[in-house]
């Protein structure tokens, strides 16, 4: 099975978002779902909608990584 580079990179970013968010919410799926669907003033949108584009996905990941520090 051959996967194009863009698909692989997007999947990798998505998994990183998942792992960071899971850590922040201590595995609570309901809290994660609420965060994903809620408007974030820093991101200027809801993470779930932003993650539909490559730029938005990267912005959400960058935001979560900045919260980790």
N, C-alpha and C positions, 0 to 999 in steps of 0.2 A: 504494500500500500504506500503510495507516494502522497505526501502532504506538502502543499506549497508553503514557502517560508512565511508568508504573511499569516496564514492560518495557524501555524505552529507558534509564532510570536504572540499572536492574540490569545491563544490558549494558555500560553505560559503566563502572560500578564493577568489573565482572568484567575488562574490558579493562585497567583500571588495575592491578588485582592481577596480571594476567598480565605486563604490562610490567615492573612492579617486581620480581616474582619472577624473570623472565627475566634481568634485569640482575644480580640478586644471585647467581644460579647460573651466570652467564656463558653462558647458552644451553644448559646441560646438562639435557636433558629428564629423564634418570634421577634427577638430584639434585633437580630440581623435584618430580617425582612422589613421591620419598621424603619430602620436606619436607611436601607436601600431605597425605600419608597418616599422618604421624607425629603422636603426641600432642604438643601444645605447652602447656607448663605456664602460660605467660602467658595464652594464649587459653583455657585449660582445655578443650581438645579438639583434634581434628585439623582443620586448616584446610579440608580437602575436605568434611567433614561440616558444619562451621560455615557454610560458604558456601551451604548450601541454603536459608538464610533471609536476608532482607534485613538484619536486625540482625547476623547472623554474618558476612555478606559485608562489611559496613561495618567490623566489628571486625577482620577479617583485613586489610583495606586500611589501616586506621588503624595496625595493628601494623607492617605493612611500611613504611609511611611514617615511623613513628617510628624504625625501624632505619636508614633512609636518612640521617637527620640526624646 
